[in-house]
Amino acid sequence: MRKAAYWRLRLSELNPVIKHPPAGIRQDNHFRDPNVFFQDGTWYMLVENRLGDNGKILFYCR
């Protein structure tokens, strides 16, 4: 049996990238589950959000 590899993570001084949800979006509205990817020289992030029974995807790019 192989031993599990353990990694030490070092957080960037730039964290958190998004300190708070955008105006009108509260943390209890399920601002969560980010998906970050890099494509054609640009970083993108999708974040799930819900308000009542309505689901939303918030889109960020840089």
C-alpha positions as CSV (number, residue, x, y, z in Angstrom):
1,M,0.0,0.0,0.0
2,R,1.4,3.4,-1.0
3,K,1.5,6.2,1.6
4,A,-0.6,9.2,0.8
5,A,1.3,12.3,-0.3
6,Y,0.9,15.3,1.9
7,W,1.3,18.8,0.5
8,R,1.9,22.1,2.3
9,L,-0.1,24.9,0.9
10,R,1.2,28.4,1.0
11,L,-1.5,31.0,0.5
12,S,-0.7,34.1,-1.6
13,E,-0.6,37.5,0.0
14,L,-3.2,38.5,-2.6
15,N,-5.8,36.2,-1.0
16,P,-8.7,36.5,-0.8
17,V,-9.2,37.5,-4.4
18,I,-12.8,38.4,-3.8
19,K,-13.2,39.6,-0.2
20,H,-17.0,39.8,-0.2
21,P,-19.9,38.9,-2.5
22,P,-20.9,41.7,-4.9
23,A,-23.5,44.3,-3.7
24,G,-26.9,42.8,-3.3
25,I,-25.5,39.3,-2.9
26,R,-25.3,38.0,0.7
27,Q,-23.1,35.1,1.9
28,D,-26.3,33.2,2.9
29,N,-27.4,33.4,-0.8
30,H,-25.0,30.5,-1.5
31,F,-22.1,32.6,-2.9
32,R,-20.0,29.5,-3.4
33,D,-18.3,26.7,-5.5
34,P,-16.0,28.8,-7.6
35,N,-14.7,27.4,-10.9
36,V,-11.5,29.1,-12.0
37,F,-9.9,28.6,-15.4
38,F,-7.3,30.2,-17.8
39,Q,-8.1,30.5,-21.5
40,D,-6.4,32.6,-24.2
41,G,-4.4,34.7,-21.7
42,T,-7.4,35.6,-19.5
43,W,-8.4,34.2,-16.1
44,Y,-12.1,33.5,-15.7
45,M,-14.2,32.5,-12.6
46,L,-17.7,31.3,-12.3
47,V,-19.4,31.3,-8.9
48,E,-22.7,29.8,-8.0
49,N,-25.4,31.9,-6.3
50,R,-29.0,31.4,-5.3
51,L,-31.6,33.9,-4.3
52,G,-34.8,32.1,-3.1
53,D,-35.6,29.4,-5.7
54,N,-33.6,31.1,-8.5
55,G,-30.2,30.0,-9.3
56,K,-27.5,32.3,-10.8
57,I,-24.0,32.0,-12.2
58,L,-21.8,35.0,-11.5
59,F,-19.0,35.6,-14.1
60,Y,-15.7,37.3,-13.4
61,C,-12.8,37.8,-15.8
62,R,-9.4,39.4,-15.6
